[in-house]
Amino acid sequence: MNLTPFPEMNPPRPVRNLPSLSGRTLVKASILVLGILFGTLHGIDGHATERLTYAAGAHVISVGDSMARVIEFMGDPTSKEDVQNKFGAHLATNWFYTVDGKTVRFLIVNGKVATIEEIR
C-alpha cells in the first residue's frame, strides 16, 4: 500500500469486521434490555421479587418462553395492562395472575416473557 504525504489522497483502510447480531440474538437482547428497564420501574417499594423462572405447578416458566407457554401452564391472565411509550405506541403487555394470595406479573414483549415478578 503506497501512502502519500496527503492523507486525503490515501486509500481508505479496511474496516475490521465486527460480529453481527442475528435476528434471534437481537430479539433476546431487546427482551433483556426491556426487562431490565421495566423491572427497575416496578416494585421499587421492596415488596416485589424479580425472577428468571416461575414454578407453575409441576412446570417451569422462564424468561424467554412464549406467551403460549404461559397460557398453557397458568391459564388466562387475571388482568392485562398495555405498556406504551409517550406517543401511545405499544411496547409490551403486563399479564397479572393471582396465585395463593400474591400477584405474579409477566412482562410480555414480542410474544415472549421478558420479566417475571412476584408481588406480595
Beta strands, then each sheet from edge to edge (+ up, - down):
strand 1: 48-51
strand 2: 53-56
strand 3: 59-62
strand 4: 79-84
strand 5: 90-99
strand 6: 102-109
strand 7: 112-119
sheet 1: 1+ 7- 6+ 5- 4+
sheet 2: 2+ 3-
end
